[in-house]
Amino acid sequence: MSDQDTEGTPETGSRPVRVFLVDDHALFRTGVRAELDHAADTVRVVGEAGSVDEAVAGIAHYRPDVVLLDVHMPDGGGAEVLRRVRPNQPEVVFLALSVSDAAEDVIAVIRAGARGYVTKTISGRELAEAVCRVAEGDAVFSPRLAGFVLDAFADRPGAAPIRDPELDLLTPRERDVLRLLARGYAYKEIASELFISVKTVETHVSSVLRKTQLSNRYELSRWASDRRLV
């Protein structure tokens, strides 16, 4: 557990988001802390824990805005931390950070109350952005994981919207073109399906390539498939 101070601070909107790290690997916690230190104007690590018991005690003590939570730990894992903390501290937001991208892990921790789930391949900048986003009320997932949650909670009322910042860059028409492109449609077929010209299709594809920073149709198709647009 960190020995940083717990003095009162202003509301989240005018100060860095206070983060508590939970992971049973000390070296990984050190790495995450170092990465988030680069975004000290928006996020601040106030404490950390390497076990479920330490996490429960530390979260109660430091009262963070967001808990970065490992899914698998020897003494119960992220779901157990959620089970023990949420009844007494419902205001704390949990973001799972795990090496696992298995559907059952994602769904289990979201059902337990986590606001989002990202994998450990995420960059430090992206992690800081994800922390801020869940603190603001969004649900955030690594791209290919969002589909698991959509499938599992499709009929659940009142679910928070799932945000994908890259997908949010595309206009509705660009998404339509991308969806058909990923299904194997030729430009002429896309134009016919959407009642637009082939030239307009080419313009939309060029725009999507630029926004996603991809280089060809194959990469676009895989990108769309990962986000379950197909």
N, C-alpha and C positions, 0 to 999 in steps of 0.2 A: 504494500500500500504506500502511496506517495505521502511525503511529509509536507506537501505544499499547504499554504494557509487556506483557510476557509472563510475569510472575511466576506461580509455582504457585498454584493455587486449589483449594478443596475440591471434593468430588464435586458433580455437577450438581444433585442433589436439595436441597442446602443453599446454593446460590448461583445467580445468574442464569445462564441458558444463554448461552454464548459464541458469537457469531455473526460470520461473515465474509461480506461482500457481494461478489458478482461481477456486474458489469454494465458495458457499455462506455459508458454515458452517465453522466458525472460528476454532472450535475444530478439525475438520478434517484437515484443512490446517496446524495446529500446529503439528498434528501427522505425516503428510507427510513430513513436514520440518525436523522433528526429525529423521525420517527414512532415508531421503536422506543425512542428516548430517553424517551418518555412512559411506557414500561413498563420502566423501568430496574431495578425490583425483581425482574423475571422474566427479562429478556433484556438482553444488553450487546454492542454491536458492538465487536469487537476489531480489525478490519482490513477492508480493501476492496481490490478490484483491478478494472482496466478491460480486461484482456486475459487470454487463456488462460495465457500464460507467467507473468504477474504473479500470477494466481490460484494456479497450481501452487506457485510459490515462497512466496506468502503463506500458503497453507493449511499447507504444511510448517513454516513458521516459527511461526505463531500457534497451530496445532493447535486449531482451534475445535471446538465441539460440533456446530454446524449451519452449513452453507454455504447462503446464499440465492443461487441460481444462475440467471442469465439463460440462455435457451435459444439465442438467436441472437446471435452476435458475429462480427465480421469474420474472426477468425483460428481459427475452429473451433467455437465455441459450447460450450454446457453439456455435451454428450455427450463432447467432447474433454477437458474438465476432469475429468469422471468417469473416463474411460479412463485418464488419467495419474495421478490421485490415489488411486483406490480400492485398487489393488494394494499400495501402501505404507502407506496410512492407512485401513484398512477400518472403523475405529471412527467416522470422520467421517460424519455424516448430511447428505444433500443434499436441499434443498427447492427445486424449480424455481419461479421467479417470473417470469412472462412476460406480454407483451401478447397472445401467440398463444393461441387456444383450439382450434387445429386438432388433430384426432385424431392425425395422424401425428407431430406434435411431442410431444404428451403421451406416446404409446406409446413413441417413440424414447428419450426421456429416462428413462422408467421402466425400460425394458429395460436402459438403461446403468447403472442402479443408484440413481436418485433415490428417496427415500422418499415424496415427494408432489409435487403440482403445483397451484399457485394462480395466478390471473391478477392483473394489476396493477390491477384494479378493486377489489381487496380493501382493507378499511380498515386503519388502523394497529393498532387493537385486535385485529382478526381475524388479522392477520399475526403479531402477537406470540403469540397463542393457538396458531396453527398451528405456529410455531417450537417452542414448548414441547411440543406434542403429538408432533411427529416426534422430538424429543429423547427422549421417553418411550417411543418404539417404535411409535407409531401411524402409519398411512398416511393422509395428509390431502390432499383434493382439493377444488377449487371444485366446487359441486354438479353442474353439467352435465358436468363432465369425468370424474367417477367412472365413468359408464357406459362410456366408451371403454376404461377400464382393466379393468373387469369383463368386457367382451366379449373383450378381448385376452388376459386371463390367467385366464379362467374355469376352465381345466383345469390350471392350474399349482399343484402341491402346495406347501403351506407358505407361501402368500402371506400377507402381513400384512393384517389386516382393515381395510377402508376406512371411515373415520369421517366422518359428517356430523352435526355437533352439533345442527342443527335437526331432522333426521330422528330422532335419538336421543331427542328429547323426546316423540315419539309412542308410545303403547302399541301392541302388536300389533293389537288390535281397531281402534284408530283408523286404523292403516295399511290394514287390510282395507277399512274404510268409504271411506277416501280413494281407494284403488285403484279401487273400483267407481264412485265418484262421478266420477273422472276419465275413466272409460270411457263415461260418459253415462247411467249408471243413475239412475232416479228414486228418491226416498227409499223409496217402497213396494217397489220392486224390490230395493233393497239390503237392506231388512228381510227380505224373503222369502228372498234368497240366503244371508243370514247367520243366519236363524232368530232374529231379534230384532224388537222392536217399532219402528214408525216413530218413536215418541217417543225411543227409545234412539238411533236413527240421528241424529235431530236433535241430541241431546245430544253425540254424538261429533263431529259436524260443527262444532258451536259450539266444542267444546274444541280441535279442530284449527285453526280460524280464530284462536282466541285465542293458541295456542302459536306459530303461524307468523306472526302479526300481519298476516294477509291479510284482505280484506274481502268477498270473494264467491266463488261457485263457479268462475267463469272463472279467477280468479287461483289458486285451489287446484288446478285441473286443470293449469294450466301449471307450477305448482310441482312437482306430482307427476310430470309428464312430464319435467321437467329432471332429476329424480332417478331416472328410468327405473322408476317404480313401476307404470306403466300396462302 
